[in-house]
Amino acid sequence: MKVVLVHGVWDLLHVGHLAHLEQAAKMGYLVVSVVPDRYATKRKPIYDERARVRLLRALRCVNHVMLCDGPGPEKLIRRLEPNIYVRGPDYRRKEMPESALLRRLRIPVRYTKEFQDRTSKVLARIPHG
């Protein structure tokens, strides 16, 4: 069976995350890499890294969850050498920090289909006040 790696912060787990993970799981044995709190740079996660790992481990479509040992998955990619690396559709035609390593190791990048929810959209729908 092919090993499939996905990487992300996975804060405020929502339907868009689930759709992405379910699509990735159809490609093989799904390993999910989680960005640790100290490396989450866009915004401070609402859920700490332990909670995010726990939530992901509870999903049927996920086979294994790992806390990443850096801001990006490069060390994990070298160690695991997955058969496929999966990103969301918003990463198409974008150079990622791990892109050169993936090319060097000849690990194909696949993209899941567009999904509606994004964490920023979910946060925008929460009433303030």
N, CA, C and O atoms as CSV, one atom per row, in Angstrom:
chain,resi,resn,atom,element,x,y,z
A,1,MET,N,N,0.844,-1.185,0.000
A,1,MET,CA,C,0.000,0.000,0.000
A,1,MET,C,C,0.888,1.247,0.000
A,1,MET,O,O,1.928,1.285,0.658
A,2,LYS,N,N,0.463,2.252,-0.740
A,2,LYS,CA,C,1.218,3.498,-0.821
A,2,LYS,C,C,1.033,4.327,0.445
A,2,LYS,O,O,-0.056,4.389,1.015
A,3,VAL,N,N,2.129,4.965,0.873
A,3,VAL,CA,C,2.074,5.873,2.015
A,3,VAL,C,C,1.824,7.276,1.477
A,3,VAL,O,O,2.538,7.756,0.596
A,4,VAL,N,N,0.802,7.923,2.020
A,4,VAL,CA,C,0.374,9.255,1.594
A,4,VAL,C,C,0.585,10.203,2.766
A,4,VAL,O,O,0.123,9.938,3.876
A,5,LEU,N,N,1.282,11.306,2.518
A,5,LEU,CA,C,1.544,12.286,3.570
A,5,LEU,C,C,0.816,13.589,3.279
A,5,LEU,O,O,0.853,14.103,2.161
A,6,VAL,N,N,0.151,14.118,4.310
A,6,VAL,CA,C,-0.426,15.461,4.256
A,6,VAL,C,C,0.150,16.231,5.445
A,6,VAL,O,O,0.501,15.643,6.468
A,7,HIS,N,N,0.241,17.538,5.296
A,7,HIS,CA,C,0.866,18.368,6.320
A,7,HIS,C,C,0.051,19.638,6.502
A,7,HIS,O,O,-0.434,20.214,5.528
A,8,GLY,N,N,-0.100,20.073,7.740
A,8,GLY,CA,C,-0.816,21.312,7.983
A,8,GLY,C,C,-0.939,21.627,9.458
A,8,GLY,O,O,-0.462,20.882,10.313
A,9,VAL,N,N,-1.586,22.741,9.739
A,9,VAL,CA,C,-1.821,23.164,11.122
A,9,VAL,C,C,-3.019,22.414,11.691
A,9,VAL,O,O,-2.979,21.957,12.833
A,10,TRP,N,N,-4.082,22.285,10.905
A,10,TRP,CA,C,-5.299,21.541,11.261
A,10,TRP,C,C,-6.016,22.136,12.468
A,10,TRP,O,O,-6.542,21.401,13.304
A,11,ASP,N,N,-6.038,23.465,12.559
A,11,ASP,CA,C,-6.743,24.107,13.665
A,11,ASP,C,C,-8.215,24.266,13.290
A,11,ASP,O,O,-8.548,24.428,12.116
A,12,LEU,N,N,-9.063,24.220,14.257
A,12,LEU,CA,C,-10.507,24.303,14.055
A,12,LEU,C,C,-10.951,23.332,12.967
A,12,LEU,O,O,-11.471,23.742,11.929
A,13,LEU,N,N,-10.746,22.074,13.208
A,13,LEU,CA,C,-11.086,21.023,12.255
A,13,LEU,C,C,-12.500,21.237,11.724
A,13,LEU,O,O,-13.448,21.359,12.501
A,14,HIS,N,N,-12.640,21.282,10.405
A,14,HIS,CA,C,-13.938,21.574,9.793
A,14,HIS,C,C,-14.170,20.669,8.574
A,14,HIS,O,O,-13.328,19.834,8.242
A,15,VAL,N,N,-15.299,20.843,7.929
A,15,VAL,CA,C,-15.703,19.984,6.815
A,15,VAL,C,C,-14.700,20.049,5.659
A,15,VAL,O,O,-14.465,19.039,4.995
A,16,GLY,N,N,-14.116,21.201,5.414
A,16,GLY,CA,C,-13.099,21.309,4.364
A,16,GLY,C,C,-11.885,20.440,4.670
A,16,GLY,O,O,-11.355,19.773,3.781
A,17,HIS,N,N,-11.441,20.447,5.936
A,17,HIS,CA,C,-10.347,19.567,6.342
A,17,HIS,C,C,-10.735,18.105,6.113
A,17,HIS,O,O,-9.961,17.323,5.561
A,18,LEU,N,N,-11.935,17.757,6.545
A,18,LEU,CA,C,-12.397,16.377,6.417
A,18,LEU,C,C,-12.426,15.941,4.955
A,18,LEU,O,O,-11.981,14.839,4.632
A,19,ALA,N,N,-12.940,16.783,4.074
A,19,ALA,CA,C,-12.984,16.454,2.643
A,19,ALA,C,C,-11.571,16.241,2.104
A,19,ALA,O,O,-11.332,15.302,1.344
A,20,HIS,N,N,-10.643,17.099,2.491
A,20,HIS,CA,C,-9.247,16.984,2.055
A,20,HIS,C,C,-8.644,15.660,2.534
A,20,HIS,O,O,-8.012,14.944,1.758
A,21,LEU,N,N,-8.842,15.345,3.801
A,21,LEU,CA,C,-8.277,14.116,4.366
A,21,LEU,C,C,-8.915,12.867,3.762
A,21,LEU,O,O,-8.220,11.887,3.492
A,22,GLU,N,N,-10.213,12.894,3.552
A,22,GLU,CA,C,-10.882,11.740,2.946
A,22,GLU,C,C,-10.394,11.503,1.523
A,22,GLU,O,O,-10.189,10.358,1.119
A,23,GLN,N,N,-10.206,12.577,0.760
A,23,GLN,CA,C,-9.688,12.433,-0.608
A,23,GLN,C,C,-8.262,11.887,-0.584
A,23,GLN,O,O,-7.918,11.018,-1.385
A,24,ALA,N,N,-7.436,12.385,0.323
A,24,ALA,CA,C,-6.051,11.905,0.433
A,24,ALA,C,C,-6.016,10.437,0.854
A,24,ALA,O,O,-5.177,9.676,0.372
A,25,ALA,N,N,-6.918,10.034,1.747
A,25,ALA,CA,C,-6.950,8.654,2.234
A,25,ALA,C,C,-7.274,7.663,1.124
A,25,ALA,O,O,-6.875,6.501,1.198
A,26,LYS,N,N,-7.981,8.101,0.112
A,26,LYS,CA,C,-8.300,7.212,-1.012
A,26,LYS,C,C,-7.055,6.850,-1.819
A,26,LYS,O,O,-7.078,5.911,-2.614
A,27,MET,N,N,-5.970,7.596,-1.612
A,27,MET,CA,C,-4.731,7.351,-2.351
A,27,MET,C,C,-3.820,6.343,-1.667
A,27,MET,O,O,-2.872,5.857,-2.285
A,28,GLY,N,N,-4.086,6.016,-0.400
A,28,GLY,CA,C,-3.242,5.049,0.304
A,28,GLY,C,C,-3.333,5.198,1.814
A,28,GLY,O,O,-4.312,5.726,2.343
A,29,TYR,N,N,-2.296,4.723,2.501
A,29,TYR,CA,C,-2.182,4.770,3.960
A,29,TYR,C,C,-1.894,6.213,4.351
A,29,TYR,O,O,-0.828,6.739,4.031
A,30,LEU,N,N,-2.830,6.858,5.038
A,30,LEU,CA,C,-2.750,8.292,5.279
A,30,LEU,C,C,-2.012,8.640,6.569
A,30,LEU,O,O,-2.430,8.276,7.668
A,31,VAL,N,N,-0.907,9.353,6.402
A,31,VAL,CA,C,-0.131,9.886,7.513
A,31,VAL,C,C,-0.337,11.400,7.518
A,31,VAL,O,O,-0.143,12.064,6.500
A,32,VAL,N,N,-0.732,11.940,8.675
A,32,VAL,CA,C,-0.983,13.366,8.806
A,32,VAL,C,C,0.106,13.979,9.680
A,32,VAL,O,O,0.349,13.527,10.799
A,33,SER,N,N,0.757,15.012,9.157
A,33,SER,CA,C,1.778,15.760,9.878
A,33,SER,C,C,1.144,17.046,10.398
A,33,SER,O,O,0.451,17.747,9.661
A,34,VAL,N,N,1.384,17.348,11.671
A,34,VAL,CA,C,0.783,18.515,12.321
A,34,VAL,C,C,1.872,19.525,12.678
A,34,VAL,O,O,2.880,19.174,13.290
A,35,VAL,N,N,1.657,20.780,12.288
A,35,VAL,CA,C,2.589,21.858,12.631
A,35,VAL,C,C,2.487,22.131,14.133
A,35,VAL,O,O,1.393,22.380,14.639
A,36,PRO,N,N,3.626,22.088,14.861
A,36,PRO,CA,C,3.594,22.392,16.298
A,36,PRO,C,C,3.215,23.846,16.555
A,36,PRO,O,O,3.394,24.707,15.693
A,37,ASP,N,N,2.697,24.108,17.735
A,37,ASP,CA,C,2.262,25.451,18.115
A,37,ASP,C,C,3.337,26.499,17.851
A,37,ASP,O,O,3.040,27.568,17.318
A,38,ARG,N,N,4.576,26.206,18.215
A,38,ARG,CA,C,5.644,27.217,18.122
A,38,ARG,C,C,5.954,27.630,16.682
A,38,ARG,O,O,6.580,28.666,16.458
A,39,TYR,N,N,5.523,26.828,15.705
A,39,TYR,CA,C,5.791,27.153,14.303
A,39,TYR,C,C,4.563,27.656,13.543
A,39,TYR,O,O,4.665,28.000,12.365
A,40,ALA,N,N,3.424,27.701,14.192
A,40,ALA,CA,C,2.211,28.197,13.533
A,40,ALA,C,C,2.342,29.723,13.427
A,40,ALA,O,O,2.289,30.426,14.436
A,41,THR,N,N,2.512,30.226,12.206
A,41,THR,CA,C,2.865,31.636,12.035
A,41,THR,C,C,1.726,32.534,11.554
A,41,THR,O,O,1.745,33.731,11.840
A,42,LYS,N,N,0.734,32.001,10.835
A,42,LYS,CA,C,-0.347,32.859,10.330
A,42,LYS,C,C,-1.143,33.463,11.478
A,42,LYS,O,O,-1.482,34.647,11.459
A,43,ARG,N,N,-1.435,32.643,12.469
A,43,ARG,CA,C,-2.120,33.092,13.682
A,43,ARG,C,C,-1.912,32.018,14.743
A,43,ARG,O,O,-1.590,30.872,14.429
A,44,LYS,N,N,-2.100,32.403,15.995
A,44,LYS,CA,C,-1.956,31.447,17.086
A,44,LYS,C,C,-3.127,30.465,16.997
A,44,LYS,O,O,-4.283,30.885,16.945
A,45,PRO,N,N,-2.835,29.159,16.979
A,45,PRO,CA,C,-3.935,28.186,16.903
A,45,PRO,C,C,-4.882,28.300,18.095
A,45,PRO,O,O,-4.461,28.591,19.215
A,46,ILE,N,N,-6.151,28.068,17.839
A,46,ILE,CA,C,-7.149,28.061,18.897
A,46,ILE,C,C,-6.973,26.812,19.754
A,46,ILE,O,O,-7.038,26.871,20.982
A,47,TYR,N,N,-6.747,25.673,19.082
A,47,TYR,CA,C,-6.475,24.423,19.791
A,47,TYR,C,C,-4.976,24.199,19.836
A,47,TYR,O,O,-4.287,24.417,18.840
A,48,ASP,N,N,-4.457,23.760,20.993
A,48,ASP,CA,C,-3.023,23.500,21.065
A,48,ASP,C,C,-2.690,22.230,20.282
A,48,ASP,O,O,-3.586,21.490,19.876
A,49,GLU,N,N,-1.423,21.990,20.077
A,49,GLU,CA,C,-0.974,20.877,19.233
A,49,GLU,C,C,-1.473,19.520,19.723
A,49,GLU,O,O,-1.795,18.654,18.910
A,50,ARG,N,N,-1.539,19.324,21.029
A,50,ARG,CA,C,-2.027,18.029,21.551
A,50,ARG,C,C,-3.484,17.803,21.179
A,50,ARG,O,O,-3.864,16.694,20.801
A,51,ALA,N,N,-4.302,18.846,21.282
A,51,ALA,CA,C,-5.725,18.739,20.929
A,51,ALA,C,C,-5.886,18.483,19.436
A,51,ALA,O,O,-6.718,17.671,19.033
A,52,ARG,N,N,-5.091,19.174,18.606
A,52,ARG,CA,C,-5.197,18.988,17.159
A,52,ARG,C,C,-4.798,17.566,16.767
A,52,ARG,O,O,-5.436,16.958,15.907
A,53,VAL,N,N,-3.749,17.035,17.393
A,53,VAL,CA,C,-3.340,15.649,17.126
A,53,VAL,C,C,-4.447,14.690,17.559
A,53,VAL,O,O,-4.772,13.747,16.838
A,54,ARG,N,N,-5.014,14.928,18.716
A,54,ARG,CA,C,-6.079,14.050,19.231
A,54,ARG,C,C,-7.294,14.034,18.312
A,54,ARG,O,O,-7.848,12.971,18.033
A,55,LEU,N,N,-7.709,15.203,17.841
A,55,LEU,CA,C,-8.857,15.277,16.939
A,55,LEU,C,C,-8.591,14.511,15.640
A,55,LEU,O,O,-9.456,13.777,15.162
A,56,LEU,N,N,-7.413,14.679,15.081
A,56,LEU,CA,C,-7.077,13.986,13.835
A,56,LEU,C,C,-7.021,12.474,14.022
A,56,LEU,O,O,-7.458,11.719,13.154
A,57,ARG,N,N,-6.485,12.037,15.154
A,57,ARG,CA,C,-6.408,10.589,15.427
A,57,ARG,C,C,-7.794,9.957,15.529
A,57,ARG,O,O,-7.941,8.753,15.320
A,58,ALA,N,N,-8.803,10.750,15.846
A,58,ALA,CA,C,-10.166,10.233,16.002
A,58,ALA,C,C,-10.866,10.007,14.663
A,58,ALA,O,O,-11.919,9.371,14.621
A,59,LEU,N,N,-10.302,10.515,13.577
A,59,LEU,CA,C,-10.942,10.386,12.269
A,59,LEU,C,C,-10.664,9.020,11.654
A,59,LEU,O,O,-9.522,8.561,11.631
A,60,ARG,N,N,-11.716,8.377,11.156
A,60,ARG,CA,C,-11.586,7.051,10.537
A,60,ARG,C,C,-10.674,7.029,9.323
A,60,ARG,O,O,-9.997,6.032,9.071
A,61,CYS,N,N,-10.652,8.112,8.574
A,61,CYS,CA,C,-9.876,8.127,7.336
A,61,CYS,C,C,-8.380,8.295,7.576
A,61,CYS,O,O,-7.587,8.104,6.653
A,62,VAL,N,N,-7.979,8.648,8.791
A,62,VAL,CA,C,-6.572,8.891,9.115
A,62,VAL,C,C,-5.959,7.644,9.728
A,62,VAL,O,O,-6.494,7.088,10.688
A,63,ASN,N,N,-4.831,7.203,9.171
A,63,ASN,CA,C,-4.153,6.021,9.692
A,63,ASN,C,C,-3.117,6.339,10.767
A,63,ASN,O,O,-2.939,5.565,11.708
A,64,HIS,N,N,-2.434,7.477,10.629
A,64,HIS,CA,C,-1.372,7.817,11.582
A,64,HIS,C,C,-1.215,9.333,11.638
A,64,HIS,O,O,-1.308,10.006,10.612
A,65,VAL,N,N,-0.978,9.870,12.834
A,65,VAL,CA,C,-0.783,11.308,13.027
A,65,VAL,C,C,0.549,11.522,13.735
A,65,VAL,O,O,0.881,10.829,14.696
A,66,MET,N,N,1.307,12.504,13.233
A,66,MET,CA,C,2.608,12.819,13.827
A,66,MET,C,C,2.719,14.315,14.026
A,66,MET,O,O,2.293,15.097,13.177
A,67,LEU,N,N,3.293,14.712,15.153
A,67,LEU,CA,C,3.623,16.112,15.348
A,67,LEU,C,C,4.934,16.345,14.607
A,67,LEU,O,O,5.921,15.651,14.851
A,68,CYS,N,N,4.941,17.298,13.725
A,68,CYS,CA,C,6.107,17.599,12.902
A,68,CYS,C,C,7.233,18.127,13.791
A,68,CYS,O,O,6.973,18.700,14.849
A,69,ASP,N,N,8.473,17.936,13.369
A,69,ASP,CA,C,9.603,18.399,14.176
A,69,ASP,C,C,10.217,19.689,13.636
A,69,ASP,O,O,11.403,19.950,13.838
A,70,GLY,N,N,9.411,20.486,12.956
A,70,GLY,CA,C,9.863,21.766,12.426
A,70,GLY,C,C,8.681,22.517,11.862
A,70,GLY,O,O,7.547,22.043,11.945
A,71,PRO,N,N,8.928,23.685,11.286
A,71,PRO,CA,C,7.824,24.451,10.713
A,71,PRO,C,C,7.270,23.801,9.444
A,71,PRO,O,O,6.096,23.963,9.114
A,72,GLY,N,N,8.112,23.078,8.755
A,72,GLY,CA,C,7.708,22.381,7.536
A,72,GLY,C,C,7.983,20.897,7.664
A,72,GLY,O,O,8.601,20.454,8.632
A,73,PRO,N,N,7.525,20.125,6.687
A,73,PRO,CA,C,7.617,18.671,6.782
A,73,PRO,C,C,8.902,18.065,6.209
A,73,PRO,O,O,8.973,16.849,6.034
A,74,GLU,N,N,9.913,18.881,5.915
A,74,GLU,CA,C,11.090,18.370,5.216
A,74,GLU,C,C,11.769,17.203,5.935
A,74,GLU,O,O,12.084,16.195,5.303
A,75,LYS,N,N,12.000,17.322,7.244
A,75,LYS,CA,C,12.658,16.224,7.988
A,75,LYS,C,C,11.805,14.958,7.930
A,75,LYS,O,O,12.321,13.854,7.762
A,76,LEU,N,N,10.510,15.135,8.070
A,76,LEU,CA,C,9.592,14.001,8.025
A,76,LEU,C,C,9.574,13.356,6.636
A,76,LEU,O,O,9.533,12.131,6.520
A,77,ILE,N,N,9.605,14.171,5.598
A,77,ILE,CA,C,9.633,13.645,4.225
A,77,ILE,C,C,10.894,12.816,4.019
A,77,ILE,O,O,10.835,11.729,3.444
A,78,ARG,N,N,12.041,13.323,4.486
A,78,ARG,CA,C,13.295,12.557,4.357
A,78,ARG,C,C,13.218,11.225,5.100
A,78,ARG,O,O,13.658,10.195,4.589
A,79,ARG,N,N,12.663,11.252,6.297
A,79,ARG,CA,C,12.590,10.054,7.134
A,79,ARG,C,C,11.563,9.052,6.616
A,79,ARG,O,O,11.826,7.849,6.584
A,80,LEU,N,N,10.408,9.539,6.216
A,80,LEU,CA,C,9.302,8.672,5.824
A,80,LEU,C,C,9.356,8.267,4.345
A,80,LEU,O,O,8.962,7.157,3.986
A,81,GLU,N,N,9.843,9.165,3.498
A,81,GLU,CA,C,9.842,8.977,2.047
A,81,GLU,C,C,8.495,8.429,1.562
A,81,GLU,O,O,8.412,7.308,1.059
A,82,PRO,N,N,7.446,9.239,1.722
A,82,PRO,CA,C,6.112,8.783,1.303
A,82,PRO,C,C,6.060,8.567,-0.202
A,82,PRO,O,O,6.874,9.109,-0.949
A,83,ASN,N,N,5.108,7.781,-0.627
A,83,ASN,CA,C,4.914,7.558,-2.065
A,83,ASN,C,C,4.233,8.751,-2.735
A,83,ASN,O,O,4.459,9.029,-3.912
A,84,ILE,N,N,3.395,9.452,-1.965
A,84,ILE,CA,C,2.628,10.584,-2.481
A,84,ILE,C,C,2.557,11.657,-1.394
A,84,ILE,O,O,2.398,11.350,-0.213
A,85,TYR,N,N,2.676,12.908,-1.809
A,85,TYR,CA,C,2.506,14.053,-0.914
A,85,TYR,C,C,1.264,14.790,-1.411
A,85,TYR,O,O,1.159,15.092,-2.600
A,86,VAL,N,N,0.324,15.082,-0.512
A,86,VAL,CA,C,-0.952,15.672,-0.928
A,86,VAL,C,C,-1.135,17.048,-0.297
A,86,VAL,O,O,-0.920,17.239,0.900
A,87,ARG,N,N,-1.539,18.002,-1.136
A,87,ARG,CA,C,-1.858,19.355,-0.685
A,87,ARG,C,C,-3.261,19.708,-1.162
A,87,ARG,O,O,-3.834,19.032,-2.017
A,88,GLY,N,N,-3.798,20.779,-0.591
A,88,GLY,CA,C,-5.097,21.274,-1.015
A,88,GLY,C,C,-4.987,22.007,-2.339
A,88,GLY,O,O,-3.885,22.329,-2.783
A,89,PRO,N,N,-6.113,22.271,-2.971
A,89,PRO,CA,C,-6.112,22.897,-4.297
A,89,PRO,C,C,-5.509,24.299,-4.314
A,89,PRO,O,O,-5.071,24.766,-5.366
A,90,ASP,N,N,-5.480,24.971,-3.175
A,90,ASP,CA,C,-4.923,26.321,-3.116
A,90,ASP,C,C,-3.398,26.331,-3.263
A,90,ASP,O,O,-2.801,27.401,-3.382
A,91,TYR,N,N,-2.765,25.161,-3.256
A,91,TYR,CA,C,-1.306,25.068,-3.410
A,91,TYR,C,C,-0.882,24.752,-4.842
A,91,TYR,O,O,0.313,24.665,-5.123
A,92,ARG,N,N,-1.836,24.582,-5.743
A,92,ARG,CA,C,-1.472,24.333,-7.150
A,92,ARG,C,C,-0.603,25.472,-7.672
A,92,ARG,O,O,-0.863,26.646,-7.409
A,93,ARG,N,N,0.423,25.101,-8.408
A,93,ARG,CA,C,1.340,26.062,-9.031
A,93,ARG,C,C,2.044,26.977,-8.030
A,93,ARG,O,O,2.517,28.052,-8.399
A,94,LYS,N,N,2.114,26.556,-6.766
A,94,LYS,CA,C,2.849,27.333,-5.767
A,94,LYS,C,C,4.101,26.552,-5.377
A,94,LYS,O,O,4.059,25.339,-5.174
A,95,GLU,N,N,5.185,27.259,-5.281
A,95,GLU,CA,C,6.427,26.658,-4.796
A,95,GLU,C,C,6.359,26.649,-3.275
A,95,GLU,O,O,6.167,27.692,-2.650
A,96,MET,N,N,6.514,25.480,-2.687
A,96,MET,CA,C,6.465,25.334,-1.240
A,96,MET,C,C,7.894,25.115,-0.741
A,96,MET,O,O,8.749,24.704,-1.525
A,97,PRO,N,N,8.179,25.374,0.529
A,97,PRO,CA,C,9.524,25.134,1.048
A,97,PRO,C,C,10.002,23.691,0.810
A,97,PRO,O,O,11.197,23.450,0.642
A,98,GLU,N,N,9.074,22.752,0.797
A,98,GLU,CA,C,9.423,21.345,0.614
A,98,GLU,C,C,9.468,20.911,-0.846
A,98,GLU,O,O,9.810,19.763,-1.129
A,99,SER,N,N,9.133,21.794,-1.776
A,99,SER,CA,C,9.030,21.426,-3.196
A,99,SER,C,C,10.322,20.856,-3.777
A,99,SER,O,O,10.286,19.836,-4.465
A,100,ALA,N,N,11.462,21.495,-3.513
A,100,ALA,CA,C,12.741,21.021,-4.066
A,100,ALA,C,C,13.064,19.622,-3.555
A,100,ALA,O,O,13.523,18.774,-4.320
A,101,LEU,N,N,12.831,19.378,-2.284
A,101,LEU,CA,C,13.084,18.052,-1.708
A,101,LEU,C,C,12.182,17.005,-2.349
A,101,LEU,O,O,12.643,15.912,-2.678
A,102,LEU,N,N,10.917,17.319,-2.530
A,102,LEU,CA,C,9.983,16.384,-3.159
A,102,LEU,C,C,10.435,16.044,-4.579
A,102,LEU,O,O,10.364,14.887,-4.993
A,103,ARG,N,N,10.898,17.042,-5.323
A,103,ARG,CA,C,11.402,16.788,-6.680
A,103,ARG,C,C,12.653,15.905,-6.632
A,103,ARG,O,O,12.778,14.951,-7.400
A,104,ARG,N,N,13.568,16.231,-5.731
A,104,ARG,CA,C,14.813,15.465,-5.616
A,104,ARG,C,C,14.544,13.996,-5.280
A,104,ARG,O,O,15.200,13.102,-5.813
A,105,LEU,N,N,13.575,13.755,-4.392
A,105,LEU,CA,C,13.245,12.385,-3.989
A,105,LEU,C,C,12.231,11.727,-4.943
A,105,LEU,O,O,11.860,10.567,-4.770
A,106,ARG,N,N,11.796,12.494,-5.947
A,106,ARG,CA,C,10.816,12.014,-6.939
A,106,ARG,C,C,9.504,11.564,-6.304
A,106,ARG,O,O,8.916,10.551,-6.683
A,107,ILE,N,N,9.072,12.347,-5.334
A,107,ILE,CA,C,7.793,12.092,-4.669
A,107,ILE,C,C,6.752,12.970,-5.351
A,107,ILE,O,O,6.857,14.196,-5.301
A,108,PRO,N,N,5.749,12.369,-5.987
A,108,PRO,CA,C,4.742,13.173,-6.677
A,108,PRO,C,C,3.849,13.931,-5.696
A,108,PRO,O,O,3.536,13.451,-4.606
A,109,VAL,N,N,3.452,15.123,-6.117
A,109,VAL,CA,C,2.509,15.931,-5.338
A,109,VAL,C,C,1.159,15.826,-6.021
A,109,VAL,O,O,1.041,16.043,-7.227
A,110,ARG,N,N,0.146,15.493,-5.244
A,110,ARG,CA,C,-1.221,15.426,-5.743
A,110,ARG,C,C,-2.034,16.471,-5.002
A,110,ARG,O,O,-1.698,16.853,-3.881
A,111,TYR,N,N,-3.099,16.928,-5.629
A,111,TYR,CA,C,-3.936,17.975,-5.047
A,111,TYR,C,C,-5.371,17.480,-4.933
A,111,TYR,O,O,-5.907,16.849,-5.844
A,112,THR,N,N,-5.975,17.782,-3.793
A,112,THR,CA,C,-7.375,17.414,-3.607
A,112,THR,C,C,-8.244,18.446,-4.316
A,112,THR,O,O,-7.775,19.511,-4.718
A,113,LYS,N,N,-9.516,18.105,-4.459
A,113,LYS,CA,C,-10.465,18.990,-5.133
A,113,LYS,C,C,-10.829,20.160,-4.236
A,113,LYS,O,O,-10.637,20.127,-3.020
A,114,GLU,N,N,-11.354,21.182,-4.865
A,114,GLU,CA,C,-11.783,22.392,-4.146
A,114,GLU,C,C,-12.856,22.038,-3.121
A,114,GLU,O,O,-13.734,21.215,-3.383
A,115,PHE,N,N,-12.775,22.660,-1.971
A,115,PHE,CA,C,-13.804,22.510,-0.947
A,115,PHE,C,C,-14.139,23.889,-0.413
A,115,PHE,O,O,-13.321,24.808,-0.474
A,116,GLN,N,N,-15.341,24.026,0.109
A,116,GLN,CA,C,-15.854,25.346,0.476
A,116,GLN,C,C,-15.216,25.927,1.736
A,116,GLN,O,O,-14.776,27.077,1.734
A,117,ASP,N,N,-15.163,25.153,2.794
A,117,ASP,CA,C,-14.711,25.703,4.069
A,117,ASP,C,C,-13.201,25.874,4.131
A,117,ASP,O,O,-12.440,25.039,3.642
A,118,ARG,N,N,-12.793,26.957,4.734
A,118,ARG,CA,C,-11.408,27.232,5.093
A,118,ARG,C,C,-11.492,27.775,6.514
A,118,ARG,O,O,-12.506,28.361,6.893
A,119,THR,N,N,-10.453,27.589,7.291
A,119,THR,CA,C,-10.483,28.037,8.683
A,119,THR,C,C,-10.808,29.527,8.771
A,119,THR,O,O,-11.580,29.940,9.636
A,120,SER,N,N,-10.230,30.331,7.889
A,120,SER,CA,C,-10.499,31.777,7.923
A,120,SER,C,C,-11.981,32.072,7.676
A,120,SER,O,O,-12.538,32.986,8.285
A,121,LYS,N,N,-12.617,31.309,6.793
A,121,LYS,CA,C,-14.052,31.506,6.523
A,121,LYS,C,C,-14.892,31.070,7.718
A,121,LYS,O,O,-15.889,31.715,8.047
A,122,VAL,N,N,-14.496,29.985,8.365
A,122,VAL,CA,C,-15.222,29.522,9.563
A,122,VAL,C,C,-15.120,30.581,10.656
A,122,VAL,O,O,-16.121,30.915,11.290
A,123,LEU,N,N,-13.928,31.105,10.878
A,123,LEU,CA,C,-13.740,32.140,11.914
A,123,LEU,C,C,-14.555,33.391,11.597
A,123,LEU,O,O,-15.090,34.023,12.508
A,124,ALA,N,N,-14.657,33.753,10.333
A,124,ALA,CA,C,-15.409,34.945,9.936
A,124,ALA,C,C,-16.910,34.788,10.215
A,124,ALA,O,O,-17.612,35.780,10.413
A,125,ARG,N,N,-17.397,33.547,10.229
A,125,ARG,CA,C,-18.830,33.314,10.480
A,125,ARG,C,C,-19.186,33.336,11.965
A,125,ARG,O,O,-20.365,33.383,12.313
A,126,ILE,N,N,-18.195,33.303,12.833
A,126,ILE,CA,C,-18.468,33.296,14.279
A,126,ILE,C,C,-18.815,34.713,14.723
A,126,ILE,O,O,-18.018,35.633,14.540
A,127,PRO,N,N,-20.016,34.895,15.314
A,127,PRO,CA,C,-20.409,36.231,15.756
A,127,PRO,C,C,-19.513,36.713,16.900
A,127,PRO,O,O,-19.145,35.941,17.785
A,128,HIS,N,N,-19.176,37.975,16.865
A,128,HIS,CA,C,-18.355,38.583,17.939
A,128,HIS,C,C,-19.252,39.474,18.788
A,128,HIS,O,O,-20.061,40.246,18.276
A,129,GLY,N,N,-19.091,39.347,20.060
A,129,GLY,CA,C,-19.867,40.274,20.889
A,129,GLY,C,C,-20.549,39.571,21.947
A,129,GLY,O,O,-21.253,40.189,22.745
